[in-house]
């Protein structure tokens, strides 16, 4: 199975900060990577697919990049509603696998 | 609007069985692959199983041989039959539509609100 490793596992940031989350795959997955946001008590919501394509309705402050084994999710200017846990997920190979998550907290 | 409503969760003893259901509406159900994803409360996400439009399936190693995914394209329902349940199967189980996919498994989107399965004696 492909292992997905996210870093950091948590971070504290202030409103307006630029935040970057990394995701590393244990083997190459081309651009078959998605990012999700999950708020407490809610189901995950898809933000990005194909490593860098924004889902409809997702604010443009979110962006994704990377290919192969190394990927990033960037929030250009953190907003109050962005405090949540973020997960990456590969869909290059079955079984699908998720990263362990990155919790973004208020500083 | 896509709606996915899970049911069938509850408290079950180790070694017993449980069947989860997911009622789908708001999209052409038979045109999409579907997923089950689980989450231990307070922990991360684990993909459990997927089924494409024609019934091809895939499973996580942790459930292979114990869980069976199926779908009823006439009734717009997704199912997860869970046998030989273990304590580490305790989790919130989400049903999800595949983002774009009919034949292949991609990213789950959107997700239902989940049904909680607790395996304990």
Interface residues (C-beta under 8 A of the other chain):
Chain A: X1 X32 X34 X36 X38 X43 X44 X45 X46 X49 X55 X87 X89 X91 X94 X95 X96 X97 X98 X99 X100 X101
Chain B: X35 X44 X45 X46 X47 X50 X58 X59 X60 X61 X94 X99 X100 X105 X106 X107 X108 X109 X110 X111 X112 X113 X114
